[in-house]
Amino acid sequence: MRIWDVPPKILCRNHLLGEHNELHAIWSVITGHRKGYSRHPEVMRWRGRLRALYLMHERIVGEMTRRGWNHRSNLDKRKARGVSRQSGMVDSLRAQRVILRAKGCQCRV
C-alpha cells in the first residue's frame, strides 16, 4: 500500500492506476472506520489529513483525465476534513524516486 509523493504526471500507467486504487482503499479504511490495514504506516500518515488525501485524489484524477481516461469514482468531499497538506512521508522523495527507478517501468523519474 503506497501513495507516492511525486507528481502524478511522472507515474507510468500502472503506478498511476495503482495509486488511484490505493488512495481509495486508504480513504475507505479511514472514513469507514475499518480495522483492516488501519495500522499500516501509509494509512496512519493520512489520518487527520483527509483534505490532503482528497486533494491528492483530485491531482491523480486530473492526470487520468489528461491521459484521456474516464474516472467515475469520486470521493465524498464532505468527509475531506483536516490538514490540506501532507507533511509526513513513509519514504523520502529521493527514496521514492530510487524505488520507482528500480522497478524498470515507464515512470519518468
C-alpha positions as CSV (number, residue, x, y, z in Angstrom):
1,M,0.0,0.0,0.0
2,R,1.6,3.3,-1.1
3,I,0.7,6.8,-2.1
4,W,3.7,8.3,-4.0
5,D,4.6,11.9,-3.1
6,V,5.9,12.5,-6.6
7,P,3.8,14.4,-9.2
8,P,1.2,12.1,-10.7
9,K,2.4,13.2,-14.2
10,I,5.6,11.3,-13.9
11,L,4.0,8.0,-13.0
12,C,3.6,5.3,-15.6
13,R,0.1,3.9,-16.4
14,N,0.4,1.0,-13.9
15,H,1.6,3.1,-11.0
16,L,-0.9,5.9,-11.6
17,L,-3.8,3.4,-11.7
18,G,-2.4,1.6,-8.7
19,E,-2.0,4.8,-6.7
20,H,-5.6,5.7,-7.5
21,N,-6.8,2.3,-6.2
22,E,-4.6,2.5,-3.1
23,L,-5.9,6.0,-2.4
24,H,-9.5,4.7,-2.5
25,A,-8.5,1.9,-0.2
26,I,-6.9,4.3,2.3
27,W,-10.0,6.6,2.1
28,S,-12.3,3.7,2.8
29,V,-10.3,2.4,5.8
30,I,-10.2,5.9,7.4
31,T,-13.7,7.1,6.6
32,G,-15.4,3.7,7.1
33,H,-13.5,3.1,10.4
34,R,-12.3,-0.3,9.1
35,K,-9.8,-2.3,11.0
36,G,-8.1,-4.0,8.1
37,Y,-4.9,-2.1,7.2
38,S,-5.8,0.6,9.8
39,R,-2.3,0.4,11.4
40,H,-0.4,0.4,8.1
41,P,2.1,3.2,8.0
42,E,0.6,4.6,4.8
43,V,-2.9,4.7,6.3
44,M,-1.6,6.2,9.5
45,R,0.1,9.1,7.8
46,W,-3.2,10.2,6.2
47,R,-5.2,10.2,9.5
48,G,-6.3,13.8,10.2
49,R,-5.3,14.7,6.6
50,L,-8.3,13.7,4.6
51,R,-8.4,17.1,2.9
52,A,-4.9,16.5,1.7
53,L,-5.8,13.0,0.6
54,Y,-8.8,14.4,-1.3
55,L,-6.7,17.0,-3.0
56,M,-4.2,14.2,-3.9
57,H,-7.1,12.3,-5.5
58,E,-8.0,15.4,-7.5
59,R,-4.5,15.6,-8.8
60,I,-4.5,12.0,-9.8
61,V,-7.9,12.3,-11.5
62,G,-6.6,15.4,-13.3
63,E,-3.7,13.3,-14.7
64,M,-6.0,10.4,-15.6
65,T,-8.3,12.9,-17.4
66,R,-5.3,14.4,-19.2
67,R,-4.3,11.0,-20.4
68,G,-7.8,10.5,-21.8
69,W,-9.1,8.1,-19.2
70,N,-12.6,8.1,-17.7
71,H,-13.0,8.5,-14.0
72,R,-16.2,7.5,-12.2
73,S,-15.2,7.0,-8.5
74,N,-15.4,10.4,-6.8
75,L,-14.7,10.8,-3.1
76,D,-17.2,12.4,-0.7
77,K,-15.9,16.0,-0.4
78,R,-17.9,16.4,2.9
79,K,-15.5,13.9,4.5
80,A,-12.4,15.8,3.3
81,R,-11.5,17.3,6.7
82,G,-8.3,18.1,8.5
83,V,-5.0,19.4,7.2
84,S,-4.8,20.2,3.5
85,R,-1.1,19.3,3.1
86,Q,0.7,16.1,3.8
87,S,3.8,16.8,5.8
88,G,4.9,13.2,6.6
89,M,6.3,10.6,4.4
90,V,7.0,6.9,4.8
91,D,10.0,7.2,2.5
92,S,11.7,10.5,1.4
93,L,11.2,11.8,-2.1
94,R,14.7,10.7,-3.0
95,A,14.0,7.2,-1.8
96,Q,10.7,7.1,-3.6
97,R,12.4,8.0,-6.9
98,V,15.0,5.3,-6.3
99,I,12.3,2.8,-5.7
100,L,10.4,3.8,-8.8
101,R,13.6,3.8,-10.9
102,A,14.4,0.2,-9.7
103,K,11.1,-1.0,-10.9
104,G,12.2,-0.6,-14.5
105,C,8.8,0.7,-15.6
106,Q,7.9,3.8,-17.7
107,C,7.8,6.2,-14.8
108,R,9.7,9.4,-15.7
109,V,11.9,9.7,-12.5
